[in-house]
Amino acid sequence: MATPTQWVEGARPRTLPAAVSPVLVGTGAAAAVDATHLGRAILALVVALALQIGVNYANDYSDGIRGTDDERVGPFRLVGSGAASAGAVRSAAFVSFAVAAVAGAGLVAWSGHWWLFAVGAAAIAAAWYYTGGRHPYGYRGLGEVSVFVFFGLVAVVGTTYVQAGHVTVTSVVAAVAIGCLACALMLVNNLRDVHTDATGGKRTLAVFLGERRSRLLYMLLLAVPFALAAAFVTTEQPWGALALLCAPLALATARPVARGATGAALIPVLRLTGLTELAFAVLMAVGLAIS
């Protein structure tokens, strides 16, 4: 039986900045139009965190029963290690999705935008079918696309929308930036596992592109958000460019990837990429609120 510490580790806390960051930036974009609503922002954060934890457990379960995690250099896995049964991990994923659904329903009812139920259902389905079901899209190189949509565009713009009642240009630009950083987080995770995923039949984007092009794409995904942040200088929210202050962290994060680090040497890069996304989000959120 898995220990509480192992269950926490199985939730993969290093990936949680991908859930926190879009809510921070979306709330900053709402603040830029004087429409911050703390209660709705907190509910949005609960939804995002529950979805992220749910997809992590679902990924653990699905990869575990397929044998993809039998040879692994990455973070601890509950099913692959034998610490927890597949059924228990699947139940943990479903509980997380249920928490997201309840919090999401409360958020929809509070904001009064009932059509958002469909968005929430799509997000939960995307979380499960990333590696679950008979034809998981994560095995076809589409994981980064889903992350960009749901942990970038939907999460940032949605957080702004439930507070401000409308979509703003600022929220869309910020969503693209955060989506790129979320993609970078997934890409470096898949780059670390590129050889074992290929052997296990998991055709991630890193497997399709190969190591060299995956590294180039990773660095591009880190660069685009800073170009967008710099563009805020020319808008009505110039303080959004405050996110540029974490550029040195991004450079330090990209250095091992550019130098060809592989396997276990990329594990610290996963943590640093998450920290880069979180620092970028905090700074941009503060900047937009000041603006």
KOLKOLTI-129767 format. One line per 3 residues: number of its first residue (from 1); for each residue x, y, z of N, C-alpha, C. Coordinates in steps of 0.2 Angstrom, whole numbers, always signed. Last residue first. Layout:
<recs>
NUM = X/Y/Z/X/Y/Z/X/Y/Z ~ ...
</recs>
This chain:
<recs>
291 = -6/+240/-69/-8/+244/-75/-15/+246/-74 ~ -6/+232/-58/-4/+239/-57/-6/+243/-63 ~ -11/+220/-64/-15/+223/-59/-13/+230/-57
288 = +0/+218/-73/-7/+219/-75/-11/+222/-70 ~ +10/+215/-63/+11/+220/-68/+4/+222/-71 ~ +5/+204/-57/+6/+210/-53/+6/+216/-58
285 = +5/+195/-68/-1/+196/-64/-1/+203/-60 ~ +19/+194/-71/+14/+197/-76/+7/+199/-72 ~ +24/+189/-59/+26/+195/-61/+21/+198/-66
282 = +17/+176/-59/+17/+181/-53/+18/+188/-56 ~ +21/+171/-72/+14/+172/-70/+13/+177/-65 ~ +35/+170/-70/+33/+174/-75/+25/+176/-74
279 = +35/+160/-59/+38/+167/-58/+35/+172/-64 ~ +29/+149/-66/+26/+152/-60/+29/+159/-59 ~ +38/+146/-76/+31/+148/-78/+28/+152/-72
276 = +50/+144/-68/+50/+149/-73/+43/+151/-75 ~ +45/+132/-61/+47/+139/-58/+47/+145/-62 ~ +44/+123/-72/+38/+125/-68/+39/+132/-64
273 = +58/+123/-76/+53/+126/-80/+46/+128/-77 ~ +63/+118/-64/+65/+124/-66/+60/+127/-71 ~ +58/+105/-65/+56/+109/-59/+58/+116/-61
270 = +64/+100/-77/+56/+100/-76/+54/+105/-70 ~ +77/+101/-74/+74/+106/-79/+67/+106/-78 ~ +79/+90/-65/+79/+97/-62/+76/+102/-67
267 = +78/+80/-76/+73/+80/-70/+73/+87/-67 ~ +88/+79/-85/+83/+84/-86/+78/+84/-81 ~ +96/+69/-81/+99/+76/-80/+94/+81/-82
264 = +90/+57/-84/+89/+60/-77/+92/+67/-76 ~ +89/+61/-101/+87/+57/-96/+87/+60/-89 ~ +102/+74/-105/+97/+69/-107/+95/+65/-100
261 = +108/+89/-112/+106/+85/-106/+101/+80/-108 ~ +112/+99/-122/+111/+91/-123/+110/+87/-118 ~ +112/+112/-120/+119/+108/-120/+118/+101/-121
258 = +99/+116/-120/+103/+118/-126/+110/+114/-126 ~ +96/+110/-108/+93/+108/-114/+97/+109/-120 ~ +103/+118/-99/+105/+111/-99/+102/+108/-106
255 = +98/+132/-102/+105/+130/-103/+106/+122/-104 ~ +85/+135/-98/+86/+132/-105/+93/+129/-106 ~ +86/+140/-85/+82/+134/-86/+84/+131/-93
252 = +93/+151/-88/+97/+146/-84/+93/+139/-84 ~ +84/+158/-95/+90/+157/-98/+93/+151/-94 ~ +74/+160/-85/+72/+156/-91/+79/+154/-94
249 = +81/+168/-76/+79/+161/-74/+77/+157/-80 ~ +82/+180/-84/+88/+176/-82/+86/+169/-79 ~ +68/+183/-85/+71/+181/-90/+78/+177/-89
246 = +60/+189/-75/+62/+182/-74/+66/+179/-80 ~ +57/+202/-80/+62/+201/-74/+64/+194/-73 ~ +47/+201/-88/+54/+201/-91/+59/+200/-86
243 = +35/+204/-82/+37/+197/-82/+44/+196/-85 ~ +33/+218/-84/+37/+216/-78/+39/+209/-78 ~ +25/+220/-94/+32/+218/-96/+36/+217/-90
240 = +14/+225/-88/+14/+218/-90/+20/+215/-92 ~ +14/+239/-88/+18/+235/-83/+17/+227/-83 ~ +7/+243/-99/+14/+242/-100/+17/+239/-94
237 = -7/+242/-104/-5/+239/-98/+3/+238/-99 ~ -9/+248/-116/-12/+252/-111/-10/+248/-104 ~ +7/+244/-125/-1/+244/-124/-3/+248/-118
234 = +20/+243/-126/+17/+247/-131/+9/+248/-130 ~ +24/+234/-117/+26/+240/-116/+22/+245/-121 ~ +20/+221/-121/+15/+225/-117/+17/+232/-116
231 = +30/+216/-128/+25/+219/-132/+20/+223/-128 ~ +36/+208/-118/+40/+215/-120/+35/+219/-124 ~ +28/+197/-118/+28/+202/-112/+31/+209/-114
228 = +31/+192/-130/+24/+194/-129/+24/+199/-123 ~ +44/+188/-128/+43/+193/-133/+36/+196/-132 ~ +42/+179/-117/+45/+185/-116/+45/+190/-121
225 = +35/+169/-124/+31/+172/-119/+35/+179/-117 ~ +45/+164/-133/+39/+167/-136/+36/+171/-130 ~ +55/+157/-126/+56/+163/-129/+50/+167/-131
222 = +50/+144/-123/+52/+148/-118/+53/+156/-120 ~ +48/+139/-136/+42/+140/-131/+44/+144/-125 ~ +61/+139/-141/+56/+143/-144/+50/+144/-139
219 = +66/+128/-133/+69/+135/-132/+64/+140/-135 ~ +58/+118/-138/+58/+119/-131/+60/+127/-130 ~ +62/+117/-151/+55/+119/-150/+55/+121/-142
216 = +75/+112/-149/+74/+119/-152/+67/+122/-151 ~ +72/+100/-143/+76/+105/-140/+75/+112/-143 ~ +66/+94/-154/+62/+95/-148/+66/+100/-144
213 = +76/+93/-163/+71/+98/-165/+66/+99/-159 ~ +84/+83/-156/+87/+90/-159/+81/+95/-160 ~ +76/+72/-154/+79/+76/-148/+81/+83/-151
210 = +60/+70/-163/+67/+69/-162/+70/+73/-157 ~ +47/+72/-166/+52/+77/-168/+59/+75/-168 ~ +41/+60/-160/+40/+62/-167/+45/+67/-170
207 = +45/+61/-147/+47/+55/-151/+46/+57/-158 ~ +39/+73/-143/+46/+73/-143/+49/+67/-147 ~ +26/+70/-144/+28/+75/-149/+36/+75/-149
204 = +25/+52/-141/+24/+59/-139/+27/+64/-145 ~ +20/+38/-143/+23/+42/-148/+21/+50/-146 ~ +24/+24/-134/+21/+31/-133/+24/+36/-138
201 = +30/+12/-135/+25/+13/-140/+21/+20/-139 ~ +41/+10/-127/+35/+8/-125/+29/+9/-129 ~ +51/+16/-135/+51/+8/-134/+45/+6/-132
198 = +47/+29/-133/+48/+26/-140/+48/+18/-140 ~ +49/+31/-119/+42/+31/-123/+42/+28/-129 ~ +63/+29/-118/+58/+24/-115/+51/+24/-118
195 = +67/+41/-125/+69/+34/-127/+64/+28/-124 ~ +60/+52/-119/+60/+50/-126/+61/+43/-128 ~ +60/+57/-107/+57/+50/-107/+57/+48/-115
192 = +64/+70/-108/+67/+66/-104/+66/+59/-105 ~ +54/+75/-117/+61/+74/-120/+65/+70/-115 ~ +43/+75/-108/+43/+70/-114/+50/+69/-117
189 = +47/+86/-101/+45/+80/-97/+46/+74/-102 ~ +48/+96/-110/+54/+94/-107/+53/+87/-103 ~ +34/+97/-114/+39/+95/-119/+46/+92/-115
186 = +28/+102/-102/+26/+95/-105/+32/+92/-109 ~ +34/+114/-102/+34/+110/-96/+33/+103/-98 ~ +30/+120/-114/+38/+119/-113/+38/+114/-107
183 = +17/+121/-112/+19/+117/-117/+26/+115/-116 ~ +17/+132/-102/+14/+125/-100/+17/+120/-105 ~ +22/+142/-110/+26/+139/-105/+24/+133/-102
180 = +12/+143/-119/+18/+141/-122/+23/+138/-116 ~ +2/+148/-111/+1/+141/-114/+8/+139/-117 ~ +7/+160/-107/+6/+155/-102/+6/+148/-105
177 = +5/+167/-120/+12/+166/-116/+12/+161/-111 ~ -8/+165/-122/-4/+162/-127/+3/+162/-124 ~ -13/+173/-112/-15/+166/-112/-10/+162/-117
174 = -10/+186/-114/-7/+182/-109/-8/+175/-109 ~ -18/+188/-125/-11/+188/-126/-7/+184/-121 ~ -30/+186/-119/-29/+182/-124/-21/+182/-125
171 = -30/+197/-110/-31/+190/-107/-29/+185/-113 ~ -30/+208/-118/-24/+207/-114/-24/+199/-111 ~ -42/+208/-124/-36/+206/-128/-30/+204/-124
168 = -55/+199/-114/-51/+205/-116/-45/+203/-120 ~ -71/+193/-113/-64/+192/-115/-61/+198/-117 ~ -82/+196/-99/-80/+197/-106/-73/+195/-107
165 = -83/+195/-85/-89/+195/-89/-88/+195/-97 ~ -73/+196/-76/-75/+202/-79/-81/+201/-83 ~ -73/+182/-71/-73/+188/-66/-75/+195/-70
162 = -74/+174/-81/-79/+173/-75/-79/+178/-70 ~ -64/+179/-89/-71/+179/-91/-76/+178/-85 ~ -52/+175/-83/-54/+182/-84/-61/+183/-85
159 = -53/+161/-83/-52/+165/-77/-54/+172/-77 ~ -53/+160/-97/-59/+158/-93/-59/+161/-87 ~ -40/+164/-101/-46/+168/-103/-52/+166/-99
156 = -33/+154/-94/-32/+161/-93/-38/+165/-95 ~ -39/+141/-98/-38/+143/-91/-37/+150/-90 ~ -39/+142/-112/-45/+141/-108/-44/+143/-101
153 = -25/+144/-116/-31/+148/-118/-37/+148/-114 ~ -18/+135/-106/-16/+141/-108/-22/+145/-110 ~ -23/+123/-103/-19/+126/-97/-16/+133/-100
150 = -30/+120/-115/-33/+120/-109/-30/+123/-103 ~ -21/+123/-126/-28/+125/-126/-31/+125/-119 ~ -9/+117/-122/-9/+124/-124/-16/+127/-124
147 = -12/+104/-119/-10/+108/-114/-10/+116/-116 ~ -15/+100/-132/-21/+100/-127/-19/+105/-121 ~ -3/+101/-138/-8/+105/-141/-14/+105/-136
144 = +5/+92/-131/+6/+99/-130/+1/+103/-133 ~ -1/+79/-135/-2/+82/-128/-1/+89/-127 ~ -1/+74/-147/-5/+79/-147/-6/+82/-140
141 = +6/+62/-151/+10/+68/-151/+5/+74/-150 ~ -1/+51/-148/-1/+53/-155/+2/+60/-156 ~ -3/+48/-135/+2/+43/-138/+2/+45/-146
138 = -12/+57/-132/-5/+59/-129/+0/+54/-133 ~ -24/+52/-136/-21/+57/-140/-14/+59/-138 ~ -28/+35/-135/-26/+41/-131/-22/+46/-136
135 = -39/+25/-138/-35/+29/-143/-32/+35/-140 ~ -46/+19/-127/-43/+15/-132/-38/+19/-137 ~ -42/+28/-111/-46/+26/-117/-42/+21/-122
132 = -28/+40/-107/-33/+35/-106/-37/+33/-112 ~ -20/+50/-109/-17/+43/-110/-22/+38/-109 ~ -30/+59/-112/-23/+61/-114/-19/+54/-114
129 = -43/+57/-107/-41/+54/-114/-34/+56/-116 ~ -43/+65/-96/-43/+57/-95/-41/+54/-102 ~ -42/+78/-100/-38/+76/-95/-38/+68/-95
126 = -53/+79/-109/-46/+80/-112/-41/+77/-107 ~ -64/+78/-100/-63/+73/-105/-55/+73/-108 ~ -62/+90/-93/-61/+83/-90/-60/+78/-95
123 = -64/+99/-104/-57/+99/-100/-56/+92/-96 ~ -77/+96/-107/-72/+95/-112/-65/+95/-109 ~ -83/+101/-96/-84/+94/-98/-78/+92/-103
120 = -80/+114/-96/-78/+110/-91/-78/+103/-92 ~ -87/+118/-107/-80/+119/-107/-77/+115/-102 ~ -100/+115/-103/-98/+112/-109/-90/+112/-109
117 = -102/+125/-93/-102/+118/-92/-99/+114/-97 ~ -103/+137/-99/-96/+135/-97/-96/+128/-95 ~ -116/+141/-101/-113/+137/-107/-105/+135/-105
114 = -119/+148/-90/-120/+141/-90/-117/+137/-96 ~ -114/+160/-81/-112/+158/-88/-113/+151/-89 ~ -115/+164/-68/-121/+164/-72/-120/+162/-79
111 = -106/+163/-58/-105/+168/-63/-111/+169/-68 ~ -111/+153/-50/-109/+160/-47/-109/+165/-52 ~ -112/+142/-58/-118/+145/-55/-117/+152/-53
108 = -98/+141/-61/-103/+142/-67/-109/+145/-64 ~ -93/+138/-49/-91/+143/-52/-95/+146/-58 ~ -100/+126/-46/-101/+132/-42/-98/+138/-45
105 = -94/+118/-56/-101/+119/-56/-103/+125/-52 ~ -81/+118/-52/-83/+121/-58/-90/+122/-59 ~ -82/+110/-40/-79/+117/-40/-81/+121/-46
102 = -86/+98/-46/-90/+102/-41/-88/+109/-41 ~ -76/+95/-55/-82/+96/-58/-87/+100/-53 ~ -65/+94/-47/-65/+99/-52/-72/+100/-54
99 = -69/+83/-39/-68/+89/-36/-68/+95/-41 ~ -69/+74/-50/-75/+75/-47/-75/+82/-43 ~ -56/+73/-53/-60/+75/-58/-67/+77/-55
96 = -52/+67/-41/-49/+73/-43/-53/+76/-48 ~ -58/+54/-42/-60/+59/-36/-58/+66/-38 ~ -52/+49/-53/-59/+51/-53/-61/+55/-48
93 = -39/+47/-48/-40/+52/-53/-47/+54/-54 ~ -42/+38/-38/-39/+45/-36/-40/+50/-42 ~ -45/+27/-46/-50/+30/-41/-48/+37/-39
90 = -33/+24/-52/-39/+27/-56/-44/+30/-52 ~ -27/+20/-40/-24/+26/-44/-30/+29/-48 ~ -34/+8/-37/-33/+14/-33/-31/+20/-36
87 = -32/+1/-49/-38/+3/-47/-38/+9/-42 ~ -18/-2/-48/-20/+2/-54/-27/+5/-52 ~ -11/+0/-32/-14/-4/-37/-17/+1/-42
84 = +5/+6/-28/-2/+6/-27/-5/+2/-33 ~ +18/+2/-30/+17/+5/-24/+9/+5/-22 ~ +23/-2/-42/+19/-7/-38/+17/-4/-32
81 = +28/+7/-51/+32/+5/-46/+29/-1/-42 ~ +17/+10/-59/+23/+7/-62/+28/+4/-57 ~ +8/+16/-50/+7/+10/-53/+13/+6/-56
78 = +16/+28/-46/+12/+23/-41/+11/+16/-44 ~ +32/+34/-50/+25/+32/-52/+22/+27/-48 ~ +43/+47/-48/+40/+41/-45/+33/+40/-48
75 = +50/+55/-63/+48/+55/-56/+44/+48/-54 ~ +61/+45/-75/+57/+51/-72/+55/+51/-65 ~ +65/+34/-81/+70/+38/-77/+67/+44/-74
72 = +59/+18/-82/+57/+25/-82/+63/+28/-78 ~ +51/+4/-88/+58/+7/-87/+57/+14/-88 ~ +37/+4/-86/+41/-2/-83/+48/+0/-83
69 = +28/+13/-91/+32/+15/-85/+36/+10/-82 ~ +20/+6/-100/+25/+12/-103/+30/+14/-97 ~ +11/-3/-97/+18/-5/-97/+23/+0/-99
66 = -2/+0/-96/+1/-2/-103/+8/-4/-103 ~ -4/+3/-83/-7/-3/-85/-5/-5/-93 ~ +4/+15/-83/+6/+9/-79/+3/+3/-81
63 = -3/+24/-91/+4/+22/-93/+6/+15/-89 ~ -15/+25/-83/-15/+22/-90/-8/+20/-92 ~ -10/+30/-70/-14/+23/-71/-13/+21/-78
60 = -3/+41/-73/+0/+36/-70/-3/+29/-71 ~ -13/+48/-79/-8/+47/-83/-4/+41/-80 ~ -22/+50/-68/-24/+46/-74/-18/+44/-79
57 = -13/+58/-60/-15/+51/-58/-18/+47/-64 ~ -13/+69/-69/-7/+66/-67/-8/+59/-64 ~ -26/+73/-70/-23/+71/-76/-16/+67/-74
54 = -28/+77/-56/-32/+71/-59/-29/+69/-66 ~ -20/+88/-55/-19/+82/-51/-22/+76/-54 ~ -26/+96/-64/-19/+94/-65/-18/+88/-61
51 = -39/+97/-59/-38/+94/-65/-31/+92/-66 ~ -36/+103/-47/-39/+97/-47/-39/+93/-53 ~ -31/+116/-51/-27/+111/-47/-30/+104/-47
48 = -43/+121/-58/-36/+120/-61/-32/+115/-58 ~ -52/+122/-47/-53/+118/-53/-47/+116/-57 ~ -46/+131/-38/-47/+124/-36/-48/+119/-42
45 = -45/+142/-46/-39/+139/-44/-40/+132/-42 ~ -59/+145/-47/-55/+143/-53/-49/+140/-52 ~ -61/+148/-34/-64/+142/-37/-61/+140/-43
42 = -53/+160/-33/-51/+154/-29/-54/+148/-32 ~ -60/+168/-42/-53/+167/-44/-51/+160/-40 ~ -72/+170/-35/-72/+166/-42/-65/+164/-44
39 = -67/+177/-24/-70/+171/-23/-70/+167/-30 ~ -62/+189/-30/-57/+185/-27/-61/+178/-26 ~ -63/+197/-45/-68/+194/-40/-64/+188/-37
36 = -59/+212/-53/-56/+206/-49/-62/+204/-45 ~ -60/+222/-63/-65/+217/-62/-63/+211/-58 ~ -52/+232/-69/-55/+233/-63/-61/+228/-62
33 = -44/+227/-79/-51/+231/-81/-55/+232/-75 ~ -34/+221/-73/-32/+227/-77/-39/+231/-80 ~ -40/+211/-66/-38/+217/-62/-37/+223/-67
30 = -40/+202/-77/-47/+204/-74/-46/+211/-70 ~ -27/+199/-77/-30/+202/-83/-37/+205/-81 ~ -25/+193/-65/-22/+200/-66/-25/+203/-72
27 = -32/+182/-67/-35/+186/-62/-31/+193/-63 ~ -24/+176/-77/-31/+178/-79/-34/+182/-74 ~ -13/+174/-69/-12/+179/-75/-19/+181/-77
24 = -18/+164/-60/-14/+171/-58/-15/+176/-63 ~ -22/+154/-68/-27/+158/-64/-24/+164/-62 ~ -10/+150/-74/-15/+153/-78/-20/+157/-74
21 = -2/+145/-62/+0/+151/-66/-6/+154/-71 ~ -8/+133/-57/-8/+140/-53/-7/+146/-58 ~ -5/+123/-66/-12/+125/-64/-13/+131/-61
18 = +8/+123/-68/+4/+124/-74/-3/+125/-73 ~ +13/+121/-55/+13/+128/-58/+9/+129/-64 ~ +12/+107/-54/+7/+111/-52/+7/+118/-54
15 = +23/+99/-57/+19/+101/-63/+13/+106/-61 ~ +28/+95/-45/+32/+99/-49/+28/+102/-55 ~ +19/+86/-39/+19/+93/-37/+23/+97/-42
12 = +13/+72/-43/+18/+76/-47/+18/+84/-45 ~ +6/+63/-37/+2/+69/-39/+6/+73/-43 ~ +16/+55/-31/+12/+53/-37/+8/+58/-41
9 = +19/+62/-20/+24/+62/-25/+20/+59/-32 ~ +7/+59/-13/+9/+66/-14/+14/+66/-20 ~ +9/+45/-12/+3/+48/-15/+4/+55/-17
6 = +20/+45/-4/+20/+42/-11/+14/+45/-15 ~ +15/+50/+8/+21/+53/+4/+21/+51/-3 ~ +6/+40/+12/+4/+47/+10/+9/+51/+6
3 = +11/+25/+3/+11/+29/+9/+8/+36/+7 ~ +3/+11/-4/+7/+17/-5/+6/+21/+1 ~ +4/-6/+0/+0/+0/+0/+4/+6/+0
</recs>
